[in-house]
Amino acid sequence: MKLSIRFFDDREVRAVWDDALVKWWFSVVDVVGMLNEETVYTKVRNY
């Protein structure tokens, strides 16, 4: 597995590459924060 930081609309989204499944896995907390345009990590975790 490889850990990576991806950028989407200039926002960081944590991701992990799984060689066995040949898939990217993204952090749900980061994606929800990006979609809601929330910058405070603790507020994002409440969703």
C-alpha distance matrix in Angstrom:
0.0 3.8 6.7 9.7 13.4 15.1 18.9 21.2 24.9 24.2 22.4 19.0 16.4 13.1 10.2 6.5 5.4 4.9 6.1 8.4 10.1 9.9 10.0 9.7 10.2 12.8 14.6 17.9 19.8 19.1 20.1 23.2 24.2 24.0 26.0 28.6 28.8 28.5 27.7 28.0 24.8 26.9 28.9 25.9 24.8 28.3 27.6
3.8 0.0 3.8 6.4 10.2 12.2 15.9 18.6 22.2 21.2 19.6 16.1 14.1 11.0 8.4 5.5 5.0 7.0 8.3 11.4 12.5 11.3 10.9 9.4 10.3 12.0 13.8 17.4 18.9 17.5 18.7 22.1 22.6 22.1 24.5 27.0 26.8 26.6 25.5 26.1 23.2 25.7 27.6 24.7 24.1 27.7 27.1
6.7 3.8 0.0 3.8 7.2 9.8 13.5 16.3 19.7 18.5 16.5 12.9 11.1 7.7 6.1 4.6 6.6 9.3 11.5 14.4 14.8 13.7 12.3 9.8 9.7 10.2 11.2 15.0 15.9 14.4 16.1 19.3 19.4 19.2 21.8 24.1 23.6 23.2 21.9 22.4 19.5 22.1 24.2 21.4 20.9 24.6 24.2
9.7 6.4 3.8 0.0 3.8 6.3 9.9 12.9 16.3 14.9 13.4 9.9 8.6 6.1 5.2 5.9 7.7 11.2 13.4 16.5 16.4 14.6 12.8 9.7 10.0 9.5 10.8 14.5 15.2 12.9 14.4 17.9 17.6 16.8 19.6 22.0 21.2 21.2 19.8 20.9 18.5 21.5 23.2 20.3 20.5 24.2 23.6
13.4 10.2 7.2 3.8 0.0 3.8 6.7 10.0 13.0 11.4 9.7 6.3 5.8 4.7 5.9 8.4 10.7 14.3 16.7 19.8 19.1 17.3 14.9 11.3 11.2 9.4 10.1 13.4 13.5 10.6 12.2 15.6 14.8 13.7 16.8 19.1 17.9 17.9 16.5 17.9 15.9 19.2 20.7 17.9 18.7 22.3 21.7
15.1 12.2 9.8 6.3 3.8 0.0 3.8 6.7 10.1 9.2 8.1 5.8 5.1 6.1 6.6 9.7 11.3 14.9 17.3 20.2 19.0 16.8 14.1 10.6 11.0 9.0 10.4 13.0 13.7 10.4 10.8 14.5 14.0 12.1 14.8 17.5 16.4 17.2 16.3 18.3 16.8 20.3 21.0 18.0 19.3 22.6 21.4
18.9 15.9 13.5 9.9 6.7 3.8 0.0 3.8 6.5 5.5 5.3 4.8 5.9 8.6 9.9 13.3 14.9 18.5 20.8 23.8 22.3 20.0 17.1 13.6 13.9 11.3 12.2 14.1 14.2 10.5 10.6 13.9 12.9 10.3 13.0 15.7 14.0 15.3 14.4 17.1 16.3 20.0 20.2 17.4 19.4 22.4 21.2
21.2 18.6 16.3 12.9 10.0 6.7 3.8 0.0 3.8 5.3 5.3 6.7 7.1 10.5 11.7 15.2 16.7 20.0 22.5 25.1 23.1 20.9 17.7 14.4 14.5 11.7 12.6 13.5 13.9 10.3 9.2 12.2 11.5 8.2 10.2 13.2 11.8 13.9 13.9 16.9 16.5 20.0 19.6 16.6 19.0 21.6 19.8
24.9 22.2 19.7 16.3 13.0 10.1 6.5 3.8 0.0 3.8 5.5 8.6 10.1 13.7 15.3 18.9 20.5 23.8 26.3 28.9 26.8 24.6 21.4 18.2 18.2 15.2 15.6 16.1 15.8 12.3 11.2 13.4 12.0 8.4 10.2 12.6 10.4 13.0 13.1 16.6 17.0 20.6 19.7 17.2 20.1 22.3 20.6
24.2 21.2 18.5 14.9 11.4 9.2 5.5 5.3 3.8 0.0 3.8 6.7 9.5 12.8 15.0 18.5 20.4 24.0 26.4 29.2 27.6 25.3 22.4 18.9 18.8 15.7 15.8 16.9 16.1 12.3 12.4 14.6 12.6 9.6 12.3 14.2 11.4 13.1 12.1 15.4 15.9 19.6 19.4 17.2 20.0 22.5 21.4
22.4 19.6 16.5 13.4 9.7 8.1 5.3 5.3 5.5 3.8 0.0 3.8 6.5 9.9 12.6 16.3 18.7 22.1 24.9 27.5 25.9 24.1 20.9 17.2 16.5 13.1 12.5 13.5 12.4 8.6 9.3 11.5 9.2 6.8 10.2 11.8 9.4 10.4 9.3 12.4 12.4 16.1 16.0 13.7 16.3 19.0 18.0
19.0 16.1 12.9 9.9 6.3 5.8 4.8 6.7 8.6 6.7 3.8 0.0 3.8 6.5 9.5 13.1 15.8 19.2 22.0 24.7 23.4 21.7 18.7 14.9 14.0 10.7 10.1 12.0 11.0 7.3 9.0 11.7 9.9 8.4 12.0 13.7 11.9 12.1 10.6 12.8 11.7 15.4 16.1 13.6 15.5 18.7 18.0
16.4 14.1 11.1 8.6 5.8 5.1 5.9 7.1 10.1 9.5 6.5 3.8 0.0 3.8 6.4 10.2 12.9 16.1 19.2 21.5 20.0 18.6 15.4 11.6 10.3 7.0 6.6 8.8 8.7 5.3 6.6 9.9 9.3 8.2 11.2 13.5 12.7 12.9 12.3 13.9 12.0 15.4 16.1 13.0 14.2 17.5 16.5
13.1 11.0 7.7 6.1 4.7 6.1 8.6 10.5 13.7 12.8 9.9 6.5 3.8 0.0 3.8 7.1 10.4 13.4 16.6 18.9 17.9 16.8 13.8 10.2 8.5 5.9 5.5 8.9 9.2 6.8 8.8 12.0 11.8 11.5 14.3 16.4 16.0 15.6 14.7 15.6 12.9 15.9 17.3 14.3 14.6 18.2 17.5
10.2 8.4 6.1 5.2 5.9 6.6 9.9 11.7 15.3 15.0 12.6 9.5 6.4 3.8 0.0 3.8 6.8 9.8 13.0 15.3 14.2 13.0 10.1 6.5 5.5 4.4 6.2 9.7 11.2 9.5 10.4 13.8 14.4 13.9 16.1 18.7 18.7 18.7 18.2 19.1 16.4 19.2 20.4 17.1 17.1 20.6 19.5
6.5 5.5 4.6 5.9 8.4 9.7 13.3 15.2 18.9 18.5 16.3 13.1 10.2 7.1 3.8 0.0 3.8 6.4 9.6 11.9 11.4 10.6 8.4 5.7 5.1 6.6 8.6 12.0 13.9 12.8 13.7 16.9 17.9 17.6 19.6 22.1 22.3 22.2 21.7 22.3 19.3 21.8 23.3 20.0 19.5 22.9 22.0
5.4 5.0 6.6 7.7 10.7 11.3 14.9 16.7 20.5 20.4 18.7 15.8 12.9 10.4 6.8 3.8 0.0 3.8 6.2 9.1 8.7 7.2 5.9 4.6 6.4 9.0 11.8 14.9 17.2 16.0 16.3 19.7 20.9 20.2 21.9 24.8 25.1 25.3 25.0 25.9 23.0 25.5 26.8 23.5 23.0 26.3 25.1
4.9 7.0 9.3 11.2 14.3 14.9 18.5 20.0 23.8 24.0 22.1 19.2 16.1 13.4 9.8 6.4 3.8 0.0 3.8 5.6 5.6 5.5 5.4 6.3 7.5 10.9 13.6 16.3 18.9 18.4 18.5 21.6 23.3 22.8 24.2 27.1 27.7 27.9 27.8 28.4 25.2 27.3 28.7 25.4 24.4 27.6 26.3
6.1 8.3 11.5 13.4 16.7 17.3 20.8 22.5 26.3 26.4 24.9 22.0 19.2 16.6 13.0 9.6 6.2 3.8 0.0 3.8 5.6 4.8 7.1 9.0 11.0 14.5 17.3 20.0 22.7 22.0 21.9 25.2 26.8 26.1 27.5 30.5 31.0 31.4 31.1 31.9 28.8 31.0 32.4 29.1 28.2 31.4 30.1
8.4 11.4 14.4 16.5 19.8 20.2 23.8 25.1 28.9 29.2 27.5 24.7 21.5 18.9 15.3 11.9 9.1 5.6 3.8 0.0 3.8 5.6 8.1 10.8 12.2 16.0 18.6 20.9 23.8 23.7 23.5 26.3 28.4 28.0 29.0 31.9 32.9 33.1 33.2 33.7 30.5 32.3 33.7 30.3 29.1 32.0 30.6
10.1 12.5 14.8 16.4 19.1 19.0 22.3 23.1 26.8 27.6 25.9 23.4 20.0 17.9 14.2 11.4 8.7 5.6 5.6 3.8 0.0 3.8 5.5 8.8 10.2 14.0 16.9 18.7 21.9 21.8 21.1 23.9 26.2 25.7 26.3 29.4 30.6 31.1 31.5 32.2 29.1 31.0 31.9 28.4 27.4 30.1 28.3
9.9 11.3 13.7 14.6 17.3 16.8 20.0 20.9 24.6 25.3 24.1 21.7 18.6 16.8 13.0 10.6 7.2 5.5 4.8 5.6 3.8 0.0 3.8 7.2 9.9 13.4 16.8 18.8 22.0 21.2 20.4 23.6 25.6 24.6 25.4 28.7 29.5 30.3 30.6 31.7 28.9 31.1 32.0 28.4 27.9 30.7 28.9
10.0 10.9 12.3 12.8 14.9 14.1 17.1 17.7 21.4 22.4 20.9 18.7 15.4 13.8 10.1 8.4 5.9 5.4 7.1 8.1 5.5 3.8 0.0 3.8 6.4 9.8 13.3 15.2 18.4 17.7 16.6 19.8 21.9 20.9 21.6 24.9 25.8 26.6 27.1 28.2 25.5 27.7 28.4 24.7 24.4 27.2 25.2
9.7 9.4 9.8 9.7 11.3 10.6 13.6 14.4 18.2 18.9 17.2 14.9 11.6 10.2 6.5 5.7 4.6 6.3 9.0 10.8 8.8 7.2 3.8 0.0 3.8 6.5 10.1 12.4 15.3 14.2 13.4 16.8 18.5 17.5 18.6 21.8 22.5 23.2 23.4 24.6 22.0 24.5 25.2 21.6 21.4 24.4 22.6
10.2 10.3 9.7 10.0 11.2 11.0 13.9 14.5 18.2 18.8 16.5 14.0 10.3 8.5 5.5 5.1 6.4 7.5 11.0 12.2 10.2 9.9 6.4 3.8 0.0 3.8 6.9 9.1 12.1 11.7 11.2 14.2 16.1 15.8 16.9 19.7 20.7 21.0 21.3 22.1 19.2 21.3 22.1 18.5 18.0 21.0 19.3
12.8 12.0 10.2 9.5 9.4 9.0 11.3 11.7 15.2 15.7 13.1 10.7 7.0 5.9 4.4 6.6 9.0 10.9 14.5 16.0 14.0 13.4 9.8 6.5 3.8 0.0 3.8 6.2 8.8 7.9 7.6 10.8 12.4 12.1 13.5 16.2 17.0 17.2 17.5 18.4 15.7 18.1 18.7 15.1 15.0 18.1 16.4
14.6 13.8 11.2 10.8 10.1 10.4 12.2 12.6 15.6 15.8 12.5 10.1 6.6 5.5 6.2 8.6 11.8 13.6 17.3 18.6 16.9 16.8 13.3 10.1 6.9 3.8 0.0 3.8 5.4 5.3 6.4 8.8 10.1 10.8 12.5 14.4 15.3 14.8 15.0 15.4 12.3 14.4 15.3 11.8 11.4 14.6 13.5
17.9 17.4 15.0 14.5 13.4 13.0 14.1 13.5 16.1 16.9 13.5 12.0 8.8 8.9 9.7 12.0 14.9 16.3 20.0 20.9 18.7 18.8 15.2 12.4 9.1 6.2 3.8 0.0 3.8 5.4 5.1 6.0 8.5 9.8 10.5 12.1 13.8 13.4 14.5 14.8 12.0 13.6 13.6 9.9 9.5 12.2 10.3
19.8 18.9 15.9 15.2 13.5 13.7 14.2 13.9 15.8 16.1 12.4 11.0 8.7 9.2 11.2 13.9 17.2 18.9 22.7 23.8 21.9 22.0 18.4 15.3 12.1 8.8 5.4 3.8 0.0 3.8 5.5 5.3 6.2 8.6 10.0 10.6 11.9 10.6 11.4 11.1 8.3 9.8 10.0 6.5 6.3 9.4 8.4
19.1 17.5 14.4 12.9 10.6 10.4 10.5 10.3 12.3 12.3 8.6 7.3 5.3 6.8 9.5 12.8 16.0 18.4 22.0 23.7 21.8 21.2 17.7 14.2 11.7 7.9 5.3 5.4 3.8 0.0 3.8 5.5 5.1 6.2 8.7 10.0 10.2 9.5 9.8 10.6 8.3 11.2 11.4 8.0 9.2 12.3 11.2
20.1 18.7 16.1 14.4 12.2 10.8 10.6 9.2 11.2 12.4 9.3 9.0 6.6 8.8 10.4 13.7 16.3 18.5 21.9 23.5 21.1 20.4 16.6 13.4 11.2 7.6 6.4 5.1 5.5 3.8 0.0 3.8 5.4 5.1 6.2 8.6 9.6 10.2 11.6 13.0 11.4 13.8 13.2 9.5 11.0 13.4 11.3
23.2 22.1 19.3 17.9 15.6 14.5 13.9 12.2 13.4 14.6 11.5 11.7 9.9 12.0 13.8 16.9 19.7 21.6 25.2 26.3 23.9 23.6 19.8 16.8 14.2 10.8 8.8 6.0 5.3 5.5 3.8 0.0 3.8 5.4 5.1 6.1 8.3 8.3 10.6 11.6 10.3 12.0 10.5 6.9 8.7 10.3 7.8
24.2 22.6 19.4 17.6 14.8 14.0 12.9 11.5 12.0 12.6 9.2 9.9 9.3 11.8 14.4 17.9 20.9 23.3 26.8 28.4 26.2 25.6 21.9 18.5 16.1 12.4 10.1 8.5 6.2 5.1 5.4 3.8 0.0 3.8 5.5 5.2 5.8 5.0 6.8 8.2 7.5 9.9 8.5 5.4 8.4 10.3 8.9
24.0 22.1 19.2 16.8 13.7 12.1 10.3 8.2 8.4 9.6 6.8 8.4 8.2 11.5 13.9 17.6 20.2 22.8 26.1 28.0 25.7 24.6 20.9 17.5 15.8 12.1 10.8 9.8 8.6 6.2 5.1 5.4 3.8 0.0 3.8 5.5 4.9 6.5 8.0 10.6 10.5 13.4 12.0 9.1 12.1 14.0 12.2
26.0 24.5 21.8 19.6 16.8 14.8 13.0 10.2 10.2 12.3 10.2 12.0 11.2 14.3 16.1 19.6 21.9 24.2 27.5 29.0 26.3 25.4 21.6 18.6 16.9 13.5 12.5 10.5 10.0 8.7 6.2 5.1 5.5 3.8 0.0 3.8 5.5 7.8 10.6 13.0 13.0 15.2 13.1 10.2 13.1 14.1 11.5
28.6 27.0 24.1 22.0 19.1 17.5 15.7 13.2 12.6 14.2 11.8 13.7 13.5 16.4 18.7 22.1 24.8 27.1 30.5 31.9 29.4 28.7 24.9 21.8 19.7 16.2 14.4 12.1 10.6 10.0 8.6 6.1 5.2 5.5 3.8 0.0 3.8 5.4 8.9 10.8 11.6 13.2 10.5 8.3 11.7 12.0 9.7
28.8 26.8 23.6 21.2 17.9 16.4 14.0 11.8 10.4 11.4 9.4 11.9 12.7 16.0 18.7 22.3 25.1 27.7 31.0 32.9 30.6 29.5 25.8 22.5 20.7 17.0 15.3 13.8 11.9 10.2 9.6 8.3 5.8 4.9 5.5 3.8 0.0 3.8 6.5 9.4 11.0 13.3 11.0 9.4 13.1 13.9 12.5
28.5 26.6 23.2 21.2 17.9 17.2 15.3 13.9 13.0 13.1 10.4 12.1 12.9 15.6 18.7 22.2 25.3 27.9 31.4 33.1 31.1 30.3 26.6 23.2 21.0 17.2 14.8 13.4 10.6 9.5 10.2 8.3 5.0 6.5 7.8 5.4 3.8 0.0 3.8 5.8 7.6 9.7 7.5 6.6 10.3 11.2 10.7
27.7 25.5 21.9 19.8 16.5 16.3 14.4 13.9 13.1 12.1 9.3 10.6 12.3 14.7 18.2 21.7 25.0 27.8 31.1 33.2 31.5 30.6 27.1 23.4 21.3 17.5 15.0 14.5 11.4 9.8 11.6 10.6 6.8 8.0 10.6 8.9 6.5 3.8 0.0 3.8 6.2 9.1 8.2 7.9 11.2 12.8 13.2
28.0 26.1 22.4 20.9 17.9 18.3 17.1 16.9 16.6 15.4 12.4 12.8 13.9 15.6 19.1 22.3 25.9 28.4 31.9 33.7 32.2 31.7 28.2 24.6 22.1 18.4 15.4 14.8 11.1 10.6 13.0 11.6 8.2 10.6 13.0 10.8 9.4 5.8 3.8 0.0 3.8 5.6 5.5 6.5 9.1 10.6 12.0
24.8 23.2 19.5 18.5 15.9 16.8 16.3 16.5 17.0 15.9 12.4 11.7 12.0 12.9 16.4 19.3 23.0 25.2 28.8 30.5 29.1 28.9 25.5 22.0 19.2 15.7 12.3 12.0 8.3 8.3 11.4 10.3 7.5 10.5 13.0 11.6 11.0 7.6 6.2 3.8 0.0 3.8 5.5 5.1 6.5 9.2 10.7
26.9 25.7 22.1 21.5 19.2 20.3 20.0 20.0 20.6 19.6 16.1 15.4 15.4 15.9 19.2 21.8 25.5 27.3 31.0 32.3 31.0 31.1 27.7 24.5 21.3 18.1 14.4 13.6 9.8 11.2 13.8 12.0 9.9 13.4 15.2 13.2 13.3 9.7 9.1 5.6 3.8 0.0 3.8 5.4 5.3 6.9 9.7
28.9 27.6 24.2 23.2 20.7 21.0 20.2 19.6 19.7 19.4 16.0 16.1 16.1 17.3 20.4 23.3 26.8 28.7 32.4 33.7 31.9 32.0 28.4 25.2 22.1 18.7 15.3 13.6 10.0 11.4 13.2 10.5 8.5 12.0 13.1 10.5 11.0 7.5 8.2 5.5 5.5 3.8 0.0 3.8 5.4 5.4 7.5
25.9 24.7 21.4 20.3 17.9 18.0 17.4 16.6 17.2 17.2 13.7 13.6 13.0 14.3 17.1 20.0 23.5 25.4 29.1 30.3 28.4 28.4 24.7 21.6 18.5 15.1 11.8 9.9 6.5 8.0 9.5 6.9 5.4 9.1 10.2 8.3 9.4 6.6 7.9 6.5 5.1 5.4 3.8 0.0 3.8 5.4 5.7
24.8 24.1 20.9 20.5 18.7 19.3 19.4 19.0 20.1 20.0 16.3 15.5 14.2 14.6 17.1 19.5 23.0 24.4 28.2 29.1 27.4 27.9 24.4 21.4 18.0 15.0 11.4 9.5 6.3 9.2 11.0 8.7 8.4 12.1 13.1 11.7 13.1 10.3 11.2 9.1 6.5 5.3 5.4 3.8 0.0 3.8 5.5
28.3 27.7 24.6 24.2 22.3 22.6 22.4 21.6 22.3 22.5 19.0 18.7 17.5 18.2 20.6 22.9 26.3 27.6 31.4 32.0 30.1 30.7 27.2 24.4 21.0 18.1 14.6 12.2 9.4 12.3 13.4 10.3 10.3 14.0 14.1 12.0 13.9 11.2 12.8 10.6 9.2 6.9 5.4 5.4 3.8 0.0 3.8
27.6 27.1 24.2 23.6 21.7 21.4 21.2 19.8 20.6 21.4 18.0 18.0 16.5 17.5 19.5 22.0 25.1 26.3 30.1 30.6 28.3 28.9 25.2 22.6 19.3 16.4 13.5 10.3 8.4 11.2 11.3 7.8 8.9 12.2 11.5 9.7 12.5 10.7 13.2 12.0 10.7 9.7 7.5 5.7 5.5 3.8 0.0
